[in-house]
Each structure stands twice: as structure tokens, then as C-alpha cells.
Amino acid sequence: MALPTLTLSLQFGDLTDAATHRAALPRHKVARCIRHALDADAEITVRIVDAEEGQALNRDYRQKDYATNVLTFDYATEPLVMADLVLCAPVVAREAKEQKKSLADHYAHLLVHGTLHAQGWDHETSEADAEAMEAREIEILAGLGLKNPYR
């Protein structure tokens, strides 16, 4: 089965350690992670931001005044998935270290997670929804050759 087509814009904000994050996010790997999580063709922008931009977006759009690892802004699911995924570099780096994962593997998980959100998956609606989304993430990541991120 052919994977969906993806039009990808990959952006890096003003990061102090941009080289580290660019190295963990080569364009072809970002596209591969997203395409494996898609059920339909898509136009997706991925933006890697600093803590200040991440906190401002989370505060302004979710009324949560802290920087979070990934924010998904979904605009359409049909006929084309259209979304922005915003990943906060310092939060992702801190979590990867705490979870003893490589930065690249943690980014892969969050790209899959955000892409599922862009298609309507939600882990905050119920325990059953959370379990279903987690199971789908594990399945997609296994297909990418990555370990279960929840262990």
C-alpha cells in the first residue's frame, strides 16, 4: 500500500542550539514519520520553536501558560489533512534526557503524536481514546523501527 503524499514545510525558529535540533530532524526523516501516521494526503508545516514561542502559543490557544512538547493546529481533515505542528525544542530535549531516549526518537514520537491529533485523534477525551491513540502510536513507531515510547 502506498503512503499518502505529503507537502511539508519544515521551519526552525530562533534556537540557541539549532544545530542539535536540525541534526535530529533531517527533512526526509520528518516526512517519513508524518507519512507513516497519515491516513490521507496532507499539507503540514512543522515548526521547531524556543520555550518563549512555545509558551506564548500554548497560552494564547490553549489557555495553558507553559511551554509544552507539541501543539497541533488542525485546519482540515478532508479532502486533505492540513495542519501545523509546533514542537518546543527545549521541552523535547529535556523530556528525551529524562526518558533516556535519543532526541531523534523523541521527535519521531511527537511527530507521529501530532499528526494523529491533526486527523482527529484525541487522548484527552476519555481513557479509551487515550489507550486507542497510544496503541496506534506504538504501531506506527514499530513500523518505523522504533521502540514503544511508553515503556
C-alpha positions in Angstrom: 0.0 0.0 0.0 1.4 3.4 -1.0 1.8 6.0 1.7 -0.1 9.3 1.4 1.5 12.2 -0.3 2.8 15.0 1.9 3.6 18.6 1.2 5.9 19.5 4.1 7.3 22.8 5.3 9.9 22.4 8.0 10.8 25.6 9.9 13.3 26.3 12.7 12.7 29.3 15.0 15.4 31.2 16.7 17.0 28.4 18.7 20.2 28.8 20.7 21.2 25.1 19.9 19.6 24.9 16.5 22.3 22.7 15.1 21.5 19.9 17.6 17.8 20.0 16.7 18.4 20.3 12.9 20.7 17.2 13.2 17.9 15.3 14.9 15.3 16.4 12.4 16.6 15.8 8.8 13.7 16.6 6.4 13.5 13.1 5.0 13.0 11.6 8.5 10.4 14.2 9.4 8.5 13.4 6.2 8.8 9.6 6.9 7.4 9.9 10.4 4.5 12.0 9.3 3.6 10.0 6.2 3.5 6.8 8.2 1.0 8.4 10.6 -1.2 9.8 7.8 -4.5 8.2 6.6 -4.9 10.8 3.8 -2.8 13.2 1.7 -1.6 16.2 3.7 -0.1 19.6 3.8 1.7 20.0 7.1 4.0 22.7 8.5 6.4 21.6 11.2 7.9 24.4 13.2 10.6 23.9 15.9 10.4 26.7 18.4 12.1 28.0 21.6 10.4 28.0 25.0 9.2 31.6 24.7 7.3 31.0 21.4 6.1 27.6 22.6 4.7 29.1 25.9 3.1 32.0 24.1 1.3 29.7 21.6 0.1 27.3 24.4 -1.1 30.2 26.5 -2.9 32.0 23.6 -4.5 29.0 22.0 -5.0 26.5 24.9 -5.0 28.9 27.9 -2.2 26.9 29.5 0.7 29.2 30.5 3.7 26.9 29.9 5.7 25.5 27.0 4.6 22.0 26.0 6.3 19.5 23.8 4.0 19.6 20.8 1.0 21.7 19.7 -1.2 20.7 16.8 -3.2 23.2 14.9 -5.5 21.3 12.7 -7.4 23.2 9.9 -8.9 20.4 7.8 -9.1 16.6 7.6 -10.9 16.3 4.2 -10.2 16.0 1.4 -6.7 16.9 2.6 -5.2 16.9 6.1 -4.0 20.5 6.7 -2.2 21.3 10.0 0.7 23.0 11.7 2.8 21.0 14.2 4.8 23.1 16.7 7.4 21.4 18.7 9.2 23.2 21.5 12.9 22.3 21.3 13.9 22.8 24.9 11.0 20.8 26.2 11.6 17.9 23.7 15.3 17.9 24.7 14.6 17.8 28.4 12.0 15.0 28.0 14.3 12.9 25.9 17.0 13.2 28.5 14.6 12.4 31.4 13.2 9.4 29.4 16.7 8.2 28.4 15.7 8.4 24.7 17.6 9.9 21.8 16.5 13.3 20.7 15.7 11.9 17.2 13.5 9.1 18.6 11.6 11.5 20.9 11.0 13.9 18.0 9.7 10.9 15.9 7.2 10.0 18.6 6.0 13.6 18.9 5.7 14.0 15.1 3.5 10.9 15.0 1.5 12.1 18.0 0.9 15.5 16.5 0.0 14.0 13.1 -2.6 11.8 14.7 -4.1 14.8 16.5 -4.3 16.6 13.1 -6.5 13.7 12.0 -8.9 13.9 14.9 -7.3 11.5 17.4 -7.6 12.8 21.0 -6.2 11.4 24.2 -7.9 13.9 26.5 -11.5 12.9 25.8 -11.6 9.6 27.6 -9.4 6.8 28.9 -10.5 4.6 25.9 -9.5 7.3 23.4 -6.1 7.7 25.2 -5.5 3.9 25.0 -6.5 3.8 21.3 -4.2 6.7 20.4 -1.3 5.3 22.4 -1.8 1.8 20.7 -1.8 3.5 17.3 1.3 5.5 18.1 3.1 2.3 19.2 2.1 0.5 16.0 3.3 3.4 13.7 6.6 3.7 15.6 7.2 0.0 15.4 6.7 0.3 11.6 9.4 2.9 11.6 11.7 0.6 13.6 11.3 2.5 16.9 10.6 1.1 20.3 7.4 1.6 22.4 7.8 5.2 23.8 5.6 4.4 26.8 8.0 1.9 28.3 
